[in-house]
Amino acid sequence: MSKIATRGLVLGLALAPSWCVIGQTIRPIQSDSIPLTQDLRTLVFEATRAHERVPMTYTDISLKEIAPLNTGQDLPYVLRFTPSLVVTSDAGNGIGYTGLWIRGSDPSRVNISINGIPLNDPESQQVFWVNTPDLASSSGQIQIQRGVGTSSNGSAAFGGLIKVETNSLSRKPFSRVENSWGSFNSRKHSVQVGTGLIGDRFILEGRLSRVASDGYIDRARTGLFGYSVSGTLLGKKSEFLITTFGGREETYQSWYGSPAEVVEGADQESRLAFAARNSFTEAQTQNLLQSGRTYNFYTYEDQVDRYGQDHFQAHYKYRLHDNLHVNVSGHYTRGKGYFEEYREDDSRTRYGLNALLVGSDTVDVSDVIRRRWLDNHFYGAVFSVKYVRDANLLTVGGALNEYRGDHFGELRWLQWAGELQPGQRYYEGSSLKRDVNMYARYIHHVKNGWNIYGDVQVRAVSYVTDGIDNDLRAYDVDDALLFVNPKIGLNYNIDSESRAYFSVAVGNKEPNRNDYVDAQEGMIPRPERMLDFEAGFQRAREKGSFGINLYYMDYTDQLVLTGTLNDVGAPLRTNVDDSYRVGIELEGEILLHKNWRIISNLTLSDSRVRSFREVIYDYTEGFEVVEIDHANTPISFSPRVVGMAGLTGRIGGFRTKPADGRASVISHWEWSWMQKLVSEQHLDNTGNMGVMIDGYSTGDMMLSYVSEYVSGHEWRLNFWLNNVLNAKFSSNGYTYSYIYESRITERFYYPQAGRNFMLGLNLLF
């Protein structure tokens, strides 16, 4: 076992029982009765959420727990201390393009929803957090389920689910102002207002946010504008909610990463060799030689993404009976935008253009500025019916969703324009995806705390896409898939403090767009299937809590990351016949004092491909395909150890009462230290120890001063010092190999920021 893994094991066992800093997964067990809440969004949310009688592992995070972590970084960084979760940032500081991995599963395998509506892009199955800036400020509650989870709408979960519930509307008028400033010229400014309950029937709330940063990586600047508006109409037996949210983003591209020669501080000779192998120009070579860890391949001033996304949701809840509730929701998402690129000495044939005669010379290459567009619509309806009787719960639900998207490229400028028309398209294609699912979930209370859980989902997916891709290759995909996803389990509430559970679940998942379009010639990606076994025990007491969860995830035709990227920075995947993930998750808390606690979580896991065929190309004498078989190798990007340990405390409770008779104030200090540990990860599935991301451990410290007024007003001053010990580490990477006389393996990494800070002032009126 490596040094970093050993440190993680010692860390976790020393602090076990362990606990999660945010999200009190381990709570006192509730009674066997199931209360019917009257809050609309909670009801919509509960249709697919887990609770103490569901035999699965999950983490709940409340608004109070979100607030101290919400300094302007994307939502993955708010969740970074939860079990089995690893985050990464292209810009290196958590603002811009970020991602999260659960149990080693990449972001496209994590189902994310807002108020029960799918957020994952139906084609790529990814969530691009820059499209919903400052989402954490509108999040009232978040639940993270690990594994297959409960039946949900949208793409299947093969690593976990994240269910976001927007803020429950306040019945009292309020206004909130949040401002943060920090390293790399990072800042966040947010204003929220609410009318409170008007005429006992109507509530309106809104938020405007601005988030910006220059980024840790050179030129990796980000400028984000976000908004949300919600209104609720209350009736005697019904509630009607309309909400809209979204944003506009401009993000400088930094998805190329940094070559290993830069990150590892190689000498000039090694860097020059890399530049020569990759046909760098003189300007690109000088950029490579003069840059350090913050190297960015791109230098063109307008090498940016510009994209806008708007979400519209309408939710209606009607109480037919005290035990019967019906929820119906409609949604529409509109997205449109592009990224602009400058390319030097590009072949004109790449764009379907003929060579150009300039004077007496024939020009077949040219500098190019191009834009690659996405123009999409996503809409549908979601429903659920919830019936409770004698501590038994039946939920029936489903969804019908449709996605339409266009992909096309424009030529904005050529050095030698010739016959070029401004805005001329050089590729285009269109996609249509339909997703229909129905599910039924039943929890039967037997007696003495025993509950039987059953859940079955039938899902039909149709995906049609055709056109010409960026490399001018034609593609034509027409696939229809039918999945049946059953789940069954037992949950035993031993007493008011303890529960044990066991479940078996089946998940099926379709390939994404890149799996189809970027597949090797003659290969058709197959849908993947997983059998997920989960078993756990939880105990929650006043002075300490403990939880343990064991999992075994057995895959057929799993789509694993190959370690390479396509031409827009998206990871490529390939099917492997047989693979698995097995692990143990620990979490808990030790209360040292009424205001001080030790908190920790630890995941120890092993993820393996039973057989993997590596495909590389030999360019020594022309072009030759070389295939190499590997057996029982680690799955890429799957760390064996992920953990967090920390200490949190509260000092004070100082009460002051001004002489002029104004409301008294209670002030206190909050302090925490959070240490995150991630062991080494393989960049591909070959098991090659020389192609890895080194393990890392980082410590973050928070100090807050809070004044709470009896009237309900509050002001909070937050100070976050991230990576206190200034660790040098990378959180993500990619690799590719080829043969030219000998085998050459290129490695690229995404370095993360060293010591950095954020200072925030939040006011609630």
C-alpha positions in Angstrom: 0.0 0.0 0.0 1.3 3.5 -0.9 2.3 6.0 1.7 -0.7 8.2 1.0 -3.1 5.2 1.3 -1.5 4.2 4.6 -1.9 7.7 5.9 -5.5 7.6 4.9 -6.1 4.3 6.7 -4.5 5.5 9.9 -6.4 8.8 9.7 -9.7 7.1 9.3 -9.2 4.4 12.0 -7.8 6.9 14.5 -10.9 9.0 14.3 -13.4 6.3 13.8 -16.3 6.4 14.4 -16.2 8.9 11.5 -18.6 11.6 10.4 -19.4 13.9 7.6 -18.8 17.6 8.2 -21.9 18.5 6.3 -25.1 16.5 6.0 -26.1 14.6 9.0 -26.6 11.2 7.4 -26.7 9.6 10.8 -29.7 11.0 12.6 -32.0 9.6 15.4 -34.3 7.0 13.8 -37.8 8.3 13.3 -41.0 6.5 14.2 -42.6 4.0 11.8 -45.3 6.5 10.9 -44.7 8.6 7.8 -45.8 12.2 8.2 -47.2 14.0 5.2 -45.5 17.4 4.9 -47.4 20.3 3.6 -44.4 21.9 1.8 -44.7 21.6 -2.0 -41.1 21.4 -3.0 -40.4 18.9 -0.2 -43.2 16.7 -1.6 -41.9 16.9 -5.1 -38.4 16.2 -3.8 -39.5 13.3 -1.5 -41.0 11.4 -4.5 -37.4 10.1 -5.3 -35.5 10.8 -2.1 -34.3 8.4 0.6 -35.1 8.5 4.3 -34.6 6.3 7.4 -36.8 3.5 6.1 -35.1 3.2 2.7 -32.3 0.6 2.8 -29.7 2.7 1.1 -26.8 5.0 2.1 -27.2 8.8 1.7 -26.2 12.2 3.1 -28.5 15.0 3.8 -27.2 18.6 3.7 -29.4 21.4 5.1 -29.4 25.1 4.3 -27.6 25.8 7.6 -24.8 23.5 6.6 -24.6 24.8 3.0 -24.2 28.5 4.0 -20.7 28.5 5.5 -19.3 26.7 2.5 -21.0 28.9 -0.1 -18.2 31.4 -0.9 -18.7 31.5 -4.7 -17.2 28.2 -5.7 -19.3 25.8 -7.8 -21.6 23.4 -6.1 -19.2 20.4 -6.3 -16.9 22.3 -3.9 -19.7 22.9 -1.5 -20.1 19.1 -1.3 -16.3 18.3 -1.3 -16.2 16.9 2.3 -19.0 14.3 1.8 -18.2 10.6 1.7 -16.6 9.0 -1.4 -16.7 12.3 -3.3 -13.7 13.8 -5.2 -13.8 17.2 -6.9 -11.7 18.8 -9.7 -11.4 22.2 -11.3 -9.9 23.0 -14.7 -9.1 26.5 -13.5 -7.6 25.2 -10.3 -9.7 27.1 -7.8 -13.2 25.7 -7.9 -14.8 28.4 -10.1 -15.4 27.7 -13.8 -15.5 24.2 -15.2 -15.6 21.8 -12.2 -16.7 18.2 -11.7 -17.3 15.7 -9.1 -16.7 11.9 -8.9 -18.5 9.5 -6.5 -17.0 6.1 -5.8 -14.7 6.6 -8.8 -17.6 7.1 -11.2 -17.2 10.1 -13.6 -19.6 13.0 -13.6 -21.7 11.6 -16.5 -22.7 8.7 -14.2 -24.0 10.8 -11.4 -27.7 11.7 -11.7 -28.4 15.3 -10.7 -31.9 16.8 -10.3 -33.4 20.1 -9.1 -36.8 19.8 -7.5 -37.1 16.3 -9.2 -36.3 17.7 -12.7 -33.2 16.2 -14.4 -30.3 18.6 -14.7 -27.9 16.3 -16.6 -27.6 17.2 -20.3 -29.5 14.3 -22.0 -26.8 13.8 -24.7 -23.5 14.2 -22.8 -25.2 13.2 -19.5 -22.9 15.8 -17.9 -23.8 18.8 -15.7 -21.9 22.0 -16.6 -22.1 24.0 -13.3 -21.1 27.2 -15.1 -24.6 27.2 -16.6 -26.3 27.5 -13.2 -24.0 30.0 -11.3 -24.3 30.3 -7.5 -26.8 27.5 -7.4 -25.9 26.9 -3.8 -27.5 30.2 -2.8 -30.8 28.9 -4.0 -30.4 25.4 -2.5 -32.5 24.7 0.6 -31.6 21.1 1.0 -29.4 18.6 -0.9 -29.4 14.8 -0.7 -26.5 12.7 -2.0 -27.3 9.0 -2.6 -24.5 6.6 -3.4 -24.8 3.7 -5.7 -27.9 3.1 -7.8 -30.2 4.9 -5.4 -33.9 5.3 -5.6 -35.7 5.3 -9.0 -35.2 8.8 -10.5 -35.9 10.7 -13.6 -33.3 11.3 -16.3 -30.1 9.3 -17.0 -29.4 6.4 -14.6 -27.1 6.7 -11.6 -24.0 4.4 -11.7 -22.1 6.2 -9.0 -24.6 8.3 -7.1 -27.4 10.8 -7.2 -27.5 14.4 -6.1 -31.0 15.8 -5.4 -31.2 19.6 -5.0 -34.2 21.2 -3.5 -34.5 24.9 -4.0 -35.1 27.1 -0.9 -38.5 26.6 0.8 -40.2 30.0 0.3 -40.1 32.1 3.5 -43.4 33.3 4.9 -41.7 36.3 6.4 -40.2 39.2 4.2 -36.5 39.2 4.0 -33.5 40.4 2.1 -30.0 38.8 2.0 -26.8 40.3 0.6 -23.7 38.0 0.2 -20.3 39.3 -0.9 -17.0 37.3 -1.1 -13.5 38.3 -2.2 -10.4 36.3 -2.4 -7.3 35.0 -4.2 -7.0 35.2 -8.0 -9.3 38.2 -8.0 -12.2 35.9 -7.2 -15.4 37.5 -6.1 -19.1 36.7 -5.6 -21.9 39.2 -5.2 -25.4 38.0 -4.6 -28.7 39.7 -3.6 -31.9 37.8 -2.6 -35.3 39.2 -1.6 -38.6 37.7 -0.6 -42.0 39.3 -0.1 -43.1 36.9 2.6 -46.7 35.7 2.6 -49.0 38.1 0.9 -52.7 37.8 1.7 -52.1 34.3 3.1 -51.8 33.0 -0.5 -48.8 34.3 -2.4 -45.1 34.3 -1.9 -42.5 35.7 -4.3 -38.7 35.4 -4.1 -35.7 36.3 -6.3 -31.9 36.2 -6.6 -29.3 37.9 -8.7 -25.7 36.7 -8.6 -22.4 37.7 -10.1 -19.4 35.3 -9.8 -16.0 36.0 -11.4 -12.4 34.9 -11.0 -9.1 35.1 -12.9 -8.4 31.5 -12.0 -5.2 29.8 -10.7 -4.3 28.6 -14.2 -3.0 31.3 -16.6 -5.8 33.1 -18.4 -8.4 30.8 -17.0 -10.8 33.6 -16.2 -14.5 33.1 -15.5 -17.4 35.6 -15.6 -20.8 34.2 -14.5 -24.2 35.8 -14.1 -26.9 33.8 -12.3 -30.5 34.4 -11.4 -33.6 32.7 -9.9 -37.2 33.7 -9.4 -39.9 31.7 -7.6 -43.5 32.3 -6.8 -46.0 30.1 -5.0 -49.8 30.3 -4.8 -51.3 28.5 -1.8 -54.8 27.0 -1.7 -56.6 25.0 0.9 -55.7 21.7 -0.7 -53.3 22.7 -3.3 -50.0 24.6 -4.0 -48.8 25.9 -7.3 -45.1 26.8 -7.8 -43.4 28.5 -10.7 -39.7 28.9 -10.7 -37.1 29.9 -13.2 -33.3 30.0 -12.8 -30.2 29.9 -15.0 -27.3 32.0 -16.1 -24.9 33.3 -18.6 -21.2 32.4 -18.6 -18.0 33.4 -20.3 -15.2 31.0 -19.4 -11.7 31.0 -20.9 -10.7 27.5 -22.0 -8.2 25.6 -19.9 -9.2 22.0 -20.7 -5.9 21.2 -22.4 -4.3 20.7 -19.0 -0.5 20.9 -18.3 2.0 18.4 -19.7 3.8 16.3 -17.1 7.1 18.0 -18.2 5.7 21.3 -16.8 3.9 20.0 -13.7 6.9 17.9 -12.7 9.4 20.7 -13.4 11.3 18.8 -16.1 14.4 20.5 -17.6 14.4 22.6 -20.8 15.6 19.7 -22.9 12.6 17.5 -21.9 10.2 20.4 -22.6 11.7 21.0 -26.0 11.4 17.3 -26.8 7.7 17.4 -25.9 7.2 20.5 -28.1 8.9 18.8 -31.0 6.8 15.6 -30.6 3.6 17.7 -30.7 4.6 20.0 -33.5 4.5 23.2 -31.4 5.2 26.5 -33.1 7.8 28.8 -31.9 5.3 30.9 -29.9 3.8 27.8 -28.4 7.2 26.5 -27.5 8.1 29.7 -25.7 4.9 29.6 -23.7 5.7 26.1 -22.7 9.3 27.0 -21.6 8.4 30.2 -19.7 5.3 28.8 -17.8 5.3 27.0 -14.5 2.5 25.0 -12.9 -0.1 27.5 -14.1 0.7 26.8 -17.8 -2.2 27.1 -20.2 -1.8 26.0 -23.8 -4.2 28.6 -25.1 -3.0 32.1 -25.7 -5.6 33.6 -28.1 -7.4 36.4 -26.3 -10.9 35.2 -27.2 -10.5 31.5 -26.6 -13.7 31.4 -24.6 -17.0 29.6 -24.0 -20.1 31.8 -24.1 -23.2 30.0 -23.2 -26.6 30.8 -21.7 -29.1 28.4 -20.1 -32.6 29.1 -18.8 -34.7 26.7 -16.7 -38.4 27.0 -16.3 -40.3 24.7 -13.9 -44.0 24.6 -12.8 -45.1 22.3 -10.0 -48.7 21.6 -8.9 -49.6 19.6 -5.8 -53.1 18.6 -4.8 -54.2 16.8 -1.6 -57.0 14.5 -2.6 -57.1 13.0 0.9 -55.1 13.3 4.1 -53.2 10.1 3.0 -53.1 10.8 -0.8 -51.1 13.5 -2.6 -50.6 14.1 -6.3 -47.8 16.1 -7.8 -47.5 17.1 -11.5 -44.6 19.1 -12.9 -43.7 20.6 -16.2 -40.3 21.9 -17.3 -38.4 23.5 -20.2 -34.7 24.2 -20.5 -33.3 26.4 -23.3 -29.6 26.4 -23.9 -27.6 28.1 -26.6 -23.9 29.1 -27.0 -20.6 28.4 -28.5 -16.9 28.2 -27.8 -14.4 30.1 -30.0 -11.0 28.8 -31.0 -8.0 30.1 -32.8 -6.0 27.5 -34.8 -2.7 28.0 -36.4 -1.8 26.5 -39.8 -4.9 24.4 -40.1 -5.4 22.4 -43.2 -8.1 23.9 -45.5 -9.4 20.5 -46.3 -10.4 20.1 -42.6 -13.1 22.6 -43.4 -14.1 21.3 -46.8 -12.2 24.1 -48.6 -10.0 23.8 -51.6 -6.4 24.9 -51.7 -6.1 28.6 -52.7 -3.9 30.2 -55.3 -2.2 33.3 -53.8 0.0 34.9 -56.4 2.1 32.1 -57.7 1.8 30.0 -54.5 -0.8 27.4 -53.7 -2.0 27.8 -50.1 -3.4 24.7 -48.4 -3.1 25.8 -44.8 -4.4 28.9 -43.0 -4.8 30.4 -39.6 -8.5 30.0 -38.5 -10.9 31.4 -36.0 -13.9 29.2 -35.6 -17.0 28.8 -33.3 -18.6 25.5 -32.3 -22.2 25.9 -31.4 -24.8 24.1 -29.3 -28.4 25.0 -29.6 -30.8 22.9 -27.6 -34.2 22.5 -26.1 -35.2 20.1 -23.2 -38.8 19.8 -22.0 -41.2 17.3 -20.4 -43.5 16.4 -17.6 -43.0 14.6 -14.3 -45.6 13.2 -11.9 -45.8 11.3 -8.7 -48.6 9.9 -6.5 -48.0 9.3 -2.9 -50.2 7.1 -0.7 -49.7 6.4 3.0 -51.7 4.0 5.2 -50.8 2.3 8.5 -47.1 3.1 8.2 -47.0 1.7 4.6 -46.0 3.9 1.8 -46.7 3.6 -1.9 -45.2 6.0 -4.5 -46.0 5.8 -8.2 -44.3 8.2 -10.6 -42.7 8.7 -13.9 -41.7 11.2 -16.6 -41.8 11.9 -20.3 -38.9 14.0 -21.5 -37.7 15.1 -24.9 -34.5 16.7 -26.0 -33.7 18.4 -29.4 -30.3 19.7 -30.1 -28.2 21.1 -33.0 -24.4 20.9 -33.2 -22.7 23.1 -35.8 -19.4 24.9 -36.5 -18.9 28.3 -38.0 -15.8 29.7 -39.7 -15.4 33.3 -38.4 -12.1 34.2 -40.1 -9.4 32.7 -42.3 -6.0 34.1 -43.0 -6.6 33.4 -46.6 -10.3 33.7 -46.9 -10.8 32.9 -50.6 -14.4 31.9 -51.2 -15.3 31.9 -47.4 -18.6 33.6 -46.4 -18.7 35.0 -42.9 -20.4 32.6 -40.5 -20.1 29.7 -43.1 -20.8 26.3 -41.5 -18.3 23.5 -42.0 -20.2 20.8 -40.0 -23.6 20.4 -38.6 -25.9 17.7 -37.1 -29.1 17.4 -35.1 -30.2 15.1 -32.3 -33.5 13.9 -30.9 -33.7 12.0 -27.6 -36.9 10.7 -25.9 -36.9 9.3 -22.4 -40.0 7.7 -20.9 -40.0 6.0 -17.4 -42.5 4.7 -14.9 -41.7 3.5 -11.4 -43.5 2.1 -8.4 -42.0 2.0 -4.9 -43.5 0.4 -1.9 -42.3 0.3 1.7 -44.2 -2.3 3.8 -44.0 -2.1 7.6 -43.9 -5.6 8.9 -43.6 -5.2 12.7 -41.1 -4.3 15.4 -39.1 -2.0 13.2 -38.9 -4.2 10.1 -39.6 -2.7 6.7 -39.6 -4.4 3.3 -38.6 -2.1 0.4 -39.4 -2.8 -3.2 -38.8 -0.4 -6.2 -39.1 -1.2 -9.9 -38.6 1.2 -12.8 -39.3 0.6 -16.5 -37.4 3.1 -18.8 -37.5 3.4 -22.6 -34.9 5.6 -24.4 -34.8 6.5 -28.0 -31.8 8.4 -29.4 -31.5 9.6 -33.0 -28.6 11.8 -34.2 -27.0 12.3 -37.6 -24.9 14.8 -39.5 -21.3 15.7 -40.0 -18.9 15.9 -37.0 -16.1 18.4 -36.5 -13.6 16.1 -38.2 -16.0 16.0 -41.3 -16.8 12.3 -40.6 -20.5 11.5 -41.2 -22.4 9.8 -38.3 -25.8 8.3 -38.2 -27.2 6.8 -34.9 -30.6 5.4 -34.3 -30.9 3.5 -31.1 -33.9 2.4 -29.0 -33.4 0.8 -25.6 -35.7 -0.7 -23.0 -34.5 -1.1 -19.4 -36.1 -2.7 -16.3 -34.5 -1.6 -13.0 -35.7 -3.5 -10.0 -34.6 -2.9 -6.4 -35.4 -4.8 -3.2 -34.2 -4.5 0.4 -34.8 -4.8 4.1 -34.5 -2.0 6.7 -34.5 -2.7 10.4 -35.0 0.1 12.9 -33.4 -1.6 15.9 -34.4 1.2 18.2 -34.7 4.9 18.2 -30.9 5.2 17.8 -29.9 2.4 15.4 -30.8 0.9 12.1 -29.5 -1.8 9.8 -30.2 -2.4 6.1 -29.5 -4.5 3.1 -30.5 -3.9 -0.6 -29.9 -5.3 -4.1 -30.5 -3.0 -7.0 -30.2 -3.3 -10.8 -29.3 -0.3 -12.9 -29.1 0.0 -16.7 -27.6 3.0 -18.6 -27.4 4.0 -22.2 -24.2 5.3 -23.9 -23.8 9.1 -24.3 -23.3 11.0 -27.5 -19.5 10.8 -27.4 -19.6 7.1 -26.9 -21.5 6.8 -30.2 -19.9 9.5 -32.3 -16.3 9.0 -31.1 -16.4 5.2 -31.2 -13.6 3.4 -33.1 -14.7 2.6 -36.6 -16.8 -0.6 -36.7 -17.5 -0.5 -33.0 -21.0 0.3 -31.6 -21.1 1.1 -27.9 -23.3 -1.1 -25.7 -25.5 -0.1 -22.8 -24.1 -0.9 -19.4 -25.6 -2.9 -16.6 -24.9 -2.9 -12.9 -25.9 -5.1 -9.9 -25.5 -3.1 -6.7 -25.3 -4.7 -3.3 -25.5 -2.4 -0.3 -25.4 -3.2 3.4 -25.0 -1.0 6.4 -25.5 -0.1 10.0 -26.0 3.3 11.6 -26.2 4.4 15.3 -26.8 8.0 16.4 -26.5 9.0 20.1 -26.2 12.3 21.8 -22.4 12.1 22.3 -21.4 10.3 19.1 -22.6 8.7 15.9 -21.3 5.9 13.8 -22.1 4.5 10.3 -20.7 1.8 8.1 -21.7 0.9 4.6 -20.4 -2.0 2.5 -21.0 -2.0 -1.2 -20.3 -4.3 -4.2 -21.1 -3.0 -7.6 -20.8 -5.6 -10.4 -20.8 -4.3 -13.9 -21.5 -5.8 -17.3 -20.3 -3.8 -20.3 -19.2 -0.9 -18.1 -18.2 2.2 -20.1 -14.8 3.0 -18.5 -12.7 6.1 -19.2 -9.8 5.3 -21.5 -7.8 8.2 -20.2 -7.9 10.2 -23.5 -10.0 13.2 -24.5 -11.8 14.2 -27.6 -11.3 17.5 -29.4 -13.6 19.4 -27.0 -11.9 18.1 -23.8 -14.6 15.5 -23.1 -13.3 12.1 -21.8 -13.6 9.1 -24.1 -14.9 5.7 -22.9 -15.0 2.1 -24.0 -17.0 -0.9 -23.0 -15.3 -3.6 -20.8 -17.1 -6.9 -20.4 -16.6 -7.5 -16.7 -15.6 -5.1 -13.9 -16.5 -4.3 -10.4 -16.2 -1.8 -7.5 -16.1 -3.0 -3.9 -15.7 -0.8 -0.8 -16.4 0.2 2.7 -17.6 3.6 3.8 -17.3 4.8 7.4 -18.7 8.0 8.8 -19.4 9.3 12.3 -18.9 11.9 15.0 -17.4 12.2 18.5 -18.7 15.0 20.6 -15.8 16.3 22.7 -17.8 19.1 24.3 -21.2 20.6 23.7 -19.6 23.0 21.2 -16.7 20.9 19.9 -16.6 17.7 17.8 -14.3 15.5 15.8 -15.7 14.6 12.4 -14.5 12.2 9.7 -15.5 9.9 6.8 -13.4 7.3 5.1 -13.8 5.1 2.0 -11.6 2.2 1.3 -12.3 0.6 -2.1 -10.9 -1.5 -4.9 -12.1 -1.1 -8.5 -11.0 -3.6 -11.2 -11.4 -4.4 -14.8 -11.1 -8.2 -15.2 -9.8 -7.8 -18.8 -9.0 -4.7 -20.9 -7.7 -4.4 -24.4 -5.5 -1.4 -25.0 -5.4 0.0 -28.6 -2.6 2.2 -29.7 -1.2 3.2 -33.1 2.3 2.6 -34.6 3.4 5.5 -36.9 6.9 4.2 -37.4 6.3 3.0 -41.0 2.9 4.3 -41.9 0.0 3.4 -39.7 -0.5 0.1 -37.8 -3.0 -0.8 -35.0 -1.4 -2.5 -32.0 -3.6 -4.3 -29.4 -2.4 -5.2 -26.0 -4.4 -7.3 -23.5 -4.4 -6.5 -19.8 -6.0 -8.6 -17.0 -7.3 -7.6 -13.5 -6.2 -4.0 -13.7 -7.4 -1.0 -11.6 -10.2 1.1 -13.2 -9.0 4.6 -14.2 -9.7 7.5 -11.9 -10.8 5.3 -9.0 -8.7 6.2 -5.8 -8.5 3.4 -3.3 -8.7 5.8 -0.4 -10.9 8.9 0.0 -11.3 10.5 3.4 -11.9 13.6 5.4 -11.2 14.3 9.0 -11.7 17.5 10.9 -12.4 19.4 14.1 -15.2 22.0 14.4 -16.1 24.2 17.2 -18.1 27.1 18.4 -16.9 29.7 20.9 -19.0 32.1 22.8 -22.6 33.0 22.7 -22.0 36.6 23.9 -25.2 38.5 24.4 -25.2 42.3 24.2 -28.2 44.6 24.8 -27.7 48.2 23.5 -28.5 51.0 25.9 -31.0 52.6 23.5 -33.3 49.6 23.9 -32.8 48.0 20.5 -33.0 44.2 20.1 -30.3 42.2 21.9 -27.6 40.4 19.9 -26.1 37.0 20.4 -22.6 36.7 18.8 -20.2 33.8 18.6 -17.2 32.4 16.7 -17.2 29.3 14.6 -14.0 27.5 13.7 -13.2 24.4 11.7 -10.3 22.5 10.2 -11.1 20.0 7.4 -8.4 17.7 6.0 -9.2 15.9 2.7 -7.3 12.9 1.5 -7.4 11.3 -1.9 -5.0 8.4 -2.8 -3.3 8.0 -6.2 -5.4 7.3 -9.3 -4.6 5.6 -12.5 -5.0 7.7 -15.7 -5.9 4.6 -17.8 -6.9 1.0 -17.4 -3.5 -0.6 -18.1 -2.3 -0.7 -14.5 0.9 1.1 -15.5 2.3 2.6 -12.3 4.0 5.4 -14.3 0.7 6.7 -15.6 -0.9 8.0 -12.4 -2.2 11.0 -10.5 -0.3 11.3 -7.3 -2.2 11.1 -4.1 -2.7 14.3 -2.1 -3.9 15.6 1.2 -5.1 19.2 1.7 -6.3 21.1 4.7 -8.9 23.9 4.7 -9.6 26.2 7.6 -12.7 28.3 8.3 -13.2 31.1 10.8 -16.5 32.9 11.2 -17.9 35.6 13.4 -21.7 35.5 13.6 -24.1 38.0 15.2 -27.8 36.9 15.5 -30.4 39.4 16.4 -33.5 38.4 18.3 -35.5 40.0 15.5 -34.2 37.4 13.1 -31.6 39.6 11.4 -28.1 38.2 11.1 -24.7 39.1 9.8 -21.8 36.6 9.2 -18.2 37.3 8.5 -16.5 34.2 6.9 -12.8 33.6 6.3 -11.7 30.5 4.4 -8.1 29.6 4.0 -7.8 26.7 1.5 -4.9 24.4 1.2 -3.3 25.8 4.3 -0.2 23.8 4.0 0.3 24.8 0.3 0.3 21.3 -1.0 1.3 20.9 -4.7 -1.2 18.5 -6.3 -3.3 17.7 -9.4 -6.8 16.5 -9.1 -7.4 15.2 -12.7 -5.6 14.4 -15.9 -5.5 12.4 -19.1 -3.0 10.4 -21.1 -2.5 8.8 -24.5 0.2 6.6 -26.0 1.5 5.9 -29.5 4.5 4.2 -31.1 7.1 6.0 -33.2 10.1 3.6 -33.2 9.5 3.2 -29.5 6.4 3.6 -27.3 5.7 7.2 -26.2 3.2 8.0 -23.4 2.1 11.6 -23.0 0.6 12.6 -19.6 -1.3 15.8 -18.8 -2.5 17.1 -15.4 -4.8 19.7 -14.0 -2.8 21.4 -11.2 -4.8 22.9 -8.3 -4.2 26.1 -6.4 -1.8 26.3 -3.5 -2.6 28.3 -0.4 -5.6 30.7 -1.2 -8.3 32.5 0.7 -11.9 33.7 0.5 -13.3 36.4 2.7 -17.1 36.8 2.8 -19.7 39.1 4.4 -23.3 37.9 4.5 -26.1 40.1 5.8 -29.7 39.0 6.4 -32.4 41.6 7.0 
